[in-house]
Amino acid sequence: MKKLITNRLFLLSILLLILVFRWKIVCYSFLLLFYFIKLFFTDYSVAVGQISFGLFDYFLSALLIILIPAVIIIKRNSFRFLLSGISFTSITIIFLLIIYIFAPLIATSNPEFQKNISITKLLPPFSSVNEIYSLKNRDESGAYFTLKQMVVKNSFDEHVIFADSIKVDSLITYYQKGQSHSLSISRAFHPEGQFEISRKHFLLGTDEFGRDIFSRLIYGARISITVGIFSVLITFIFGLLLGFFAGFTGGFVDSFLNRISEMFLSFPMIFLIILIIALFGNSIISIIIVLGFSGWMSLFKIVRGEIITLKEKDYFLTAKLLGVGNFNLIFLEMMPVILVPVIVNLIFQFGNVILAESALSYLGLGTGGIYPSWGSMIESGQSYITHAWWMILFPGLALFFTLFMTNSLGNRIKIVFNPRLKK
């Protein structure tokens, strides 16, 4: 009972921390949703034009941060997994899930945002710079637009000015690398309408283009997890179906598929992956398809071997003699037996896919050119390792802990279903 309470408090405390530190974004998201619904009923075409995936992402994250704690409290008896003790693996999984779902609320800026690079580039962790929000040339076209500017973090915002120092007198004078610039006080208001010159904080520092490493790390986790999940799904479909088909059918079909898988296993897949991506492009869809298709062989071998072994078992032969159909034989007799090794293989495959995607991004063939990726962050940080160590340290640690978590989770599942491995 004590462990259960501790685990629930741990999970709820993480969600509450996000809610406390980003409560304005959550409130603005719901208020923006209200204005969008109002705009939808008054001018449908304008409303459809205003909605975007980024805006929907904020709505969904803000909604889930309210619903998830409520569901955990209401359905607390259904979450039996919380009875297990807290471990490094469980903490890492919880953090990755929270980062994946609530990335828009956790990140402090758009991962591609860069402005006044001479001021913001290569800042060490826990740095901060002066920030002015200028209303010059601002479009005051209504409450919906104003709220959208507050909530959605754009990749570029012409109203933001970063400066080394600021002097406020009859004019706002700000200095950028020794050069002074002036701005009328009437044009330097916070979006809420109050006069404010704030500080922009960079928790993990910035890269060579002045982009916030913390935000890029958060959104990079989304890319890695998305590629891993969908690639593993493709691997699961191909490996399971072909393994069932080969093991259950036998004969020429089994020999042919087995030789095909051995041919793929004998060839270094990384070279084939690089060749295909170099020929057909490196979009996120192509990365998922290529990495998913390149990992079916090991799962095929596991499923095929288990099916061949099960076919010789007495209970399987008895069920077949009693007239049980092939469909029931596969899904009622075979599937429960091979489920554990399949799950363990897919978990290890998930880690391999994340590592492969990072390697491709490191080589410039992944999704790093379009989306932030841990591999591309490590590659760009390699050139600045002597005087900007944070650029390579934090994405490297994120990749290390994620891979360590997947391997630990796979080993724990094996031990749970096979206690003899503890010895």
C-alpha positions as CSV (number, residue, x, y, z in Angstrom):
1,M,0.0,0.0,0.0
2,K,2.9,2.4,0.8
3,K,4.5,1.7,-2.5
4,L,1.2,2.3,-4.4
5,I,0.7,5.7,-2.7
6,T,4.4,6.6,-3.4
7,N,4.2,5.7,-7.1
8,R,0.9,7.6,-7.6
9,L,2.3,10.7,-5.8
10,F,5.4,10.5,-8.0
11,L,3.4,10.5,-11.2
12,L,0.9,13.2,-10.0
13,S,3.8,15.4,-8.8
14,I,5.4,15.4,-12.3
15,L,2.1,16.3,-13.9
16,L,1.5,19.0,-11.3
17,L,4.9,20.5,-11.9
18,I,4.1,20.9,-15.6
19,L,0.8,22.4,-14.7
20,V,2.3,24.8,-12.1
21,F,5.1,26.1,-14.3
22,R,3.1,26.3,-17.6
23,W,-0.4,27.0,-16.2
24,K,-0.7,30.1,-18.4
25,I,-0.2,28.1,-21.6
26,V,-2.8,25.6,-20.4
27,C,-5.3,28.3,-19.7
28,Y,-4.6,30.1,-22.9
29,S,-5.0,26.9,-24.8
30,F,-8.6,26.4,-23.5
31,L,-9.4,30.0,-24.0
32,L,-8.1,29.8,-27.6
33,L,-10.3,26.7,-28.1
34,F,-13.3,28.7,-27.0
35,Y,-12.5,31.5,-29.4
36,F,-11.9,29.0,-32.2
37,I,-15.3,27.4,-31.6
38,K,-16.9,30.9,-31.6
39,L,-15.0,31.8,-34.8
40,F,-16.0,28.4,-36.3
41,F,-19.7,29.2,-36.0
42,T,-19.4,32.8,-37.2
43,D,-17.0,32.2,-40.1
44,Y,-16.3,28.6,-41.0
45,S,-13.7,29.3,-43.8
46,V,-11.6,31.6,-41.6
47,A,-11.7,29.1,-38.7
48,V,-10.5,26.2,-40.9
49,G,-7.7,28.3,-42.2
50,Q,-6.5,29.3,-38.7
51,I,-6.3,25.7,-37.3
52,S,-3.0,23.9,-37.6
53,F,-1.4,20.8,-36.3
54,G,0.7,22.8,-33.8
55,L,-2.5,24.5,-32.5
56,F,-4.2,21.1,-32.1
57,D,-1.1,19.8,-30.3
58,Y,-1.5,22.5,-27.7
59,F,-5.2,21.7,-27.3
60,L,-4.6,18.0,-26.9
61,S,-1.7,18.4,-24.4
62,A,-3.6,20.9,-22.3
63,L,-6.7,18.6,-22.2
64,L,-4.6,15.5,-21.3
65,I,-2.8,17.3,-18.5
66,I,-6.3,17.7,-16.8
67,L,-7.7,14.3,-17.8
68,I,-4.8,12.0,-17.0
69,P,-4.6,12.8,-13.2
70,A,-8.4,12.5,-13.0
71,V,-8.4,9.1,-14.8
72,I,-5.7,7.9,-12.5
73,I,-7.6,8.9,-9.4
74,I,-11.0,7.6,-10.6
75,K,-9.6,4.3,-12.0
76,R,-6.9,3.8,-9.5
77,N,-7.8,0.2,-8.9
78,S,-7.2,-0.6,-12.6
79,F,-3.5,0.5,-12.5
80,R,-2.0,-2.5,-10.9
81,F,1.4,-1.8,-12.4
82,L,1.7,1.0,-9.9
83,L,2.0,-1.6,-7.2
84,S,5.5,-2.4,-8.2
85,G,8.4,-0.4,-6.7
86,I,9.8,2.7,-8.3
87,S,13.0,1.9,-10.3
88,F,15.2,3.7,-12.7
89,T,13.5,2.0,-15.6
90,S,10.0,3.0,-14.5
91,I,11.1,6.6,-13.8
92,T,12.6,6.8,-17.3
93,I,9.5,5.4,-18.9
94,I,7.3,7.9,-17.1
95,F,9.5,10.8,-18.0
96,L,9.6,9.7,-21.7
97,L,5.8,9.3,-21.8
98,I,5.3,12.7,-20.2
99,I,7.8,14.4,-22.6
100,Y,6.1,12.7,-25.6
101,I,2.6,13.8,-24.6
102,F,3.2,17.2,-23.1
103,A,6.2,18.5,-25.2
104,P,4.4,21.7,-26.2
105,L,3.8,22.5,-22.5
106,I,7.3,21.5,-21.3
107,A,9.4,23.2,-24.0
108,T,10.1,26.8,-23.4
109,S,10.3,27.8,-27.1
110,N,10.0,26.4,-30.6
111,P,12.9,24.0,-31.3
112,E,13.8,25.9,-34.5
113,F,13.5,29.4,-33.1
114,Q,16.5,31.6,-33.6
115,K,16.9,35.3,-33.2
116,N,19.8,37.7,-32.7
117,I,22.3,34.9,-33.1
118,S,25.2,37.1,-32.0
119,I,23.6,37.4,-28.6
120,T,22.2,33.9,-28.1
121,K,24.6,31.5,-29.8
122,L,26.6,29.0,-27.7
123,L,25.3,30.1,-24.3
124,P,26.2,27.7,-21.5
125,P,23.5,26.0,-19.4
126,F,21.5,28.2,-17.0
127,S,22.2,31.3,-19.1
128,S,19.8,34.1,-19.6
129,V,19.6,37.2,-21.8
130,N,17.4,40.3,-21.8
131,E,14.3,40.0,-23.9
132,I,12.1,42.8,-25.2
133,Y,8.7,42.1,-26.8
134,S,8.2,44.9,-29.4
135,L,4.7,45.7,-30.6
136,K,6.1,47.4,-33.7
137,N,4.1,46.3,-36.9
138,R,2.0,44.0,-34.8
139,D,-1.3,42.8,-36.2
140,E,-4.0,43.6,-33.7
141,S,-6.7,41.8,-35.7
142,G,-8.7,40.3,-32.8
143,A,-8.6,38.3,-29.6
144,Y,-8.1,35.0,-31.5
145,F,-4.9,36.2,-33.2
146,T,-3.6,37.7,-30.0
147,L,-4.2,34.5,-28.0
148,K,-2.7,32.4,-30.8
149,Q,0.5,34.5,-30.6
150,M,0.7,33.9,-26.8
151,V,0.2,30.1,-27.0
152,V,1.8,28.8,-30.2
153,K,5.6,29.0,-30.2
154,N,6.6,30.1,-33.7
155,S,9.8,29.3,-35.4
156,F,10.3,33.0,-35.9
157,D,8.8,36.0,-34.1
158,E,9.7,39.5,-35.4
159,H,8.4,41.0,-32.2
160,V,11.2,39.4,-30.0
161,I,14.4,41.3,-29.4
162,F,17.4,39.8,-27.4
163,A,20.0,42.2,-26.0
164,D,23.1,42.1,-23.8
165,S,21.8,45.0,-21.7
166,I,18.9,47.5,-21.6
167,K,18.6,51.0,-20.4
168,V,15.1,52.5,-19.9
169,D,14.7,56.3,-20.0
170,S,12.6,58.4,-22.3
171,L,13.5,55.7,-24.8
172,I,14.4,52.0,-24.4
173,T,18.1,51.7,-25.4
174,Y,19.4,48.2,-25.8
175,Y,22.9,47.0,-26.7
176,Q,23.8,44.1,-28.9
177,K,27.6,43.3,-29.0
178,G,28.5,46.9,-28.3
179,Q,26.0,48.5,-30.8
180,S,23.2,50.6,-29.3
181,H,19.6,50.6,-30.6
182,S,16.6,52.7,-29.5
183,L,13.0,51.7,-29.2
184,S,10.0,53.8,-28.1
185,I,8.5,52.8,-24.8
186,S,5.0,52.6,-26.3
187,R,6.2,49.8,-28.6
188,A,7.7,47.6,-25.8
189,F,4.8,46.0,-24.1
190,H,4.3,42.4,-22.9
191,P,1.5,40.5,-24.9
192,E,-0.7,40.7,-21.8
193,G,-0.7,44.5,-22.1
194,Q,1.6,45.3,-19.2
195,F,5.0,47.1,-19.6
196,E,7.6,44.4,-19.2
197,I,11.2,43.7,-20.2
198,S,11.9,40.1,-19.2
199,R,14.7,37.6,-19.1
200,K,14.9,34.7,-21.4
201,H,16.3,31.7,-19.7
202,F,18.1,28.8,-21.4
203,L,18.1,25.8,-19.0
204,L,20.5,23.7,-21.1
205,G,22.2,26.4,-23.1
206,T,22.0,27.1,-26.8
207,D,23.6,25.8,-30.0
208,E,25.5,27.5,-32.7
209,F,22.4,29.1,-34.1
210,G,21.1,30.3,-30.8
211,R,18.4,27.6,-30.5
212,D,17.3,26.4,-27.1
213,I,18.8,22.9,-26.5
214,F,16.2,22.0,-23.9
215,S,13.4,22.5,-26.4
216,R,15.3,20.6,-29.1
217,L,15.9,17.8,-26.7
218,I,12.2,17.6,-25.8
219,Y,11.0,17.5,-29.4
220,G,13.9,15.2,-30.3
221,A,12.5,12.7,-27.9
222,R,9.2,12.8,-29.8
223,I,10.9,12.1,-33.1
224,S,12.9,9.1,-31.6
225,I,9.9,7.6,-29.9
226,T,7.6,8.1,-32.9
227,V,10.1,6.5,-35.3
228,G,10.7,3.7,-32.8
229,I,7.0,2.9,-32.2
230,F,6.0,2.8,-35.9
231,S,9.1,1.0,-37.1
232,V,8.6,-1.7,-34.4
233,L,4.9,-2.0,-35.6
234,I,6.1,-2.7,-39.1
235,T,8.7,-5.2,-37.8
236,F,5.9,-6.9,-35.7
237,I,3.6,-7.3,-38.7
238,F,6.2,-8.6,-41.1
239,G,8.1,-10.8,-38.6
240,L,5.0,-12.3,-37.0
241,L,3.1,-13.0,-40.2
242,L,6.1,-14.5,-42.1
243,G,7.2,-16.4,-39.1
244,F,3.8,-17.9,-38.6
245,F,3.4,-18.7,-42.3
246,A,6.9,-20.3,-42.5
247,G,6.7,-22.4,-39.3
248,F,3.1,-23.5,-39.7
249,T,3.3,-24.3,-43.4
250,G,6.8,-25.9,-43.5
251,G,8.2,-27.5,-46.6
252,F,9.4,-25.4,-49.5
253,V,7.8,-22.2,-48.2
254,D,9.6,-22.5,-44.9
255,S,13.0,-23.1,-46.6
256,F,12.5,-20.2,-49.0
257,L,11.6,-17.7,-46.3
258,N,14.3,-18.9,-44.0
259,R,16.9,-18.5,-46.7
260,I,15.6,-15.0,-47.5
261,S,15.9,-14.0,-43.8
262,E,19.4,-15.5,-43.6
263,M,20.4,-13.5,-46.7
264,F,19.3,-10.3,-45.1
265,L,21.0,-11.2,-41.8
266,S,24.3,-11.9,-43.5
267,F,24.3,-8.4,-45.1
268,P,25.1,-5.4,-43.0
269,M,21.7,-3.6,-42.9
270,I,23.2,-0.2,-42.2
271,F,24.7,-0.1,-45.7
272,L,21.4,-1.1,-47.3
273,I,19.5,1.5,-45.1
274,I,21.9,4.3,-46.1
275,L,21.6,3.3,-49.8
276,I,17.8,3.3,-49.8
277,I,17.6,6.6,-47.9
278,A,20.2,8.2,-50.2
279,L,18.2,7.1,-53.3
280,F,14.6,7.9,-52.1
281,G,15.1,10.7,-49.6
282,N,15.1,11.0,-45.8
283,S,11.6,11.9,-44.9
284,I,10.2,10.6,-41.6
285,I,8.0,8.2,-43.4
286,S,10.8,6.7,-45.4
287,I,12.9,6.4,-42.2
288,I,10.1,4.5,-40.4
289,I,9.5,2.2,-43.4
290,V,13.2,1.4,-43.9
291,L,14.0,0.8,-40.3
292,G,10.9,-1.2,-39.7
293,F,11.5,-3.5,-42.7
294,S,15.2,-3.9,-41.7
295,G,14.4,-5.6,-38.4
296,W,11.9,-8.3,-39.2
297,M,14.5,-11.1,-39.6
298,S,15.2,-11.6,-35.9
299,L,11.5,-11.7,-35.0
300,F,10.9,-14.1,-37.9
301,K,13.5,-16.5,-36.6
302,I,12.0,-16.4,-33.1
303,V,8.4,-16.9,-34.2
304,R,9.3,-19.6,-36.7
305,G,11.4,-21.5,-34.1
306,E,8.6,-21.3,-31.5
307,I,5.9,-22.5,-34.0
308,I,8.0,-25.5,-35.2
309,T,8.6,-26.5,-31.6
310,L,4.9,-26.1,-30.7
311,K,3.8,-28.2,-33.6
312,E,5.4,-31.2,-31.9
313,K,3.8,-30.7,-28.6
314,D,1.2,-33.3,-27.4
315,Y,-1.5,-30.8,-26.6
316,F,-1.2,-29.2,-30.1
317,L,-1.4,-32.5,-31.8
318,T,-4.4,-33.5,-29.7
319,A,-6.2,-30.3,-30.5
320,K,-5.5,-30.8,-34.2
321,L,-6.9,-34.4,-34.1
322,L,-10.0,-33.1,-32.4
323,G,-10.7,-31.0,-35.4
324,V,-9.7,-27.6,-34.1
325,G,-9.4,-25.2,-37.1
326,N,-6.1,-23.5,-38.1
327,F,-7.4,-20.1,-37.0
328,N,-8.1,-21.3,-33.4
329,L,-4.8,-23.3,-33.4
330,I,-2.8,-20.2,-34.2
331,F,-4.6,-17.7,-32.0
332,L,-5.7,-19.9,-29.1
333,E,-2.9,-22.4,-28.8
334,M,0.2,-20.8,-30.3
335,M,-0.1,-17.0,-29.8
336,P,-0.2,-17.1,-25.9
337,V,2.9,-19.2,-25.8
338,I,5.1,-17.0,-28.1
339,L,3.7,-13.7,-26.9
340,V,6.5,-13.1,-24.2
341,P,9.5,-13.7,-26.5
342,V,7.9,-11.6,-29.2
343,I,7.3,-8.7,-26.8
344,V,10.9,-8.9,-25.5
345,N,12.3,-8.9,-29.0
346,L,10.2,-5.9,-30.0
347,I,11.4,-4.0,-26.9
348,F,15.0,-4.6,-27.8
349,Q,14.2,-3.8,-31.4
350,F,12.7,-0.5,-30.2
351,G,16.1,0.5,-28.7
352,N,17.9,-0.6,-31.9
353,V,15.6,1.6,-34.0
354,I,16.2,4.6,-31.9
355,L,20.0,4.1,-32.1
356,A,19.8,3.5,-35.9
357,E,17.7,6.7,-36.4
358,S,20.2,8.7,-34.3
359,A,23.1,7.2,-36.3
360,L,21.4,8.2,-39.6
361,S,20.8,11.7,-38.3
362,Y,24.4,11.9,-37.2
363,L,25.4,11.0,-40.8
364,G,22.9,13.6,-42.2
365,L,20.5,11.0,-43.6
366,G,17.9,11.0,-40.8
367,T,15.1,13.4,-40.0
368,G,17.5,15.9,-38.3
369,G,17.4,18.2,-41.3
370,I,13.6,18.6,-41.0
371,Y,13.0,17.9,-37.3
372,P,15.3,18.1,-34.2
373,S,17.0,14.8,-33.6
374,W,19.4,13.6,-31.0
375,G,21.7,12.3,-33.6
376,S,21.9,15.6,-35.5
377,M,22.4,17.4,-32.2
378,I,25.4,15.2,-31.3
379,E,26.8,15.7,-34.8
380,S,26.6,19.5,-34.6
381,G,28.0,19.5,-31.1
382,Q,31.0,17.6,-32.2
383,S,32.5,20.7,-33.9
384,Y,32.2,22.7,-30.6
385,I,33.1,20.0,-28.1
386,T,36.1,22.0,-26.7
387,H,34.2,25.2,-25.8
388,A,30.5,24.2,-26.0
389,W,30.4,20.7,-24.3
390,W,26.7,21.0,-23.5
391,M,25.7,20.7,-27.1
392,I,26.9,17.1,-27.2
393,L,26.5,16.1,-23.6
394,F,22.8,16.4,-23.1
395,P,21.6,14.7,-26.3
396,G,24.2,12.0,-25.6
397,L,22.9,11.4,-22.1
398,A,19.3,11.4,-23.4
399,L,20.2,8.7,-26.0
400,F,22.1,6.7,-23.4
401,F,19.4,6.6,-20.8
402,T,16.7,5.8,-23.3
403,L,18.7,2.8,-24.7
404,F,19.6,1.7,-21.1
405,M,15.9,1.9,-20.2
406,T,14.8,-0.3,-23.2
407,N,17.4,-2.9,-22.4
408,S,16.5,-2.9,-18.7
409,L,12.8,-3.2,-19.5
410,G,13.4,-6.2,-21.8
411,N,15.5,-8.0,-19.2
412,R,12.9,-7.3,-16.5
413,I,10.1,-8.8,-18.6
414,K,12.2,-11.9,-19.3
415,I,12.9,-12.3,-15.6
416,V,9.2,-11.8,-14.6
417,F,8.0,-14.6,-17.0
418,N,11.1,-16.8,-16.4
419,P,12.1,-16.5,-12.8
420,R,15.0,-19.1,-13.3
421,L,16.9,-16.3,-15.0
422,K,17.4,-14.6,-11.6
423,K,19.8,-17.3,-10.5
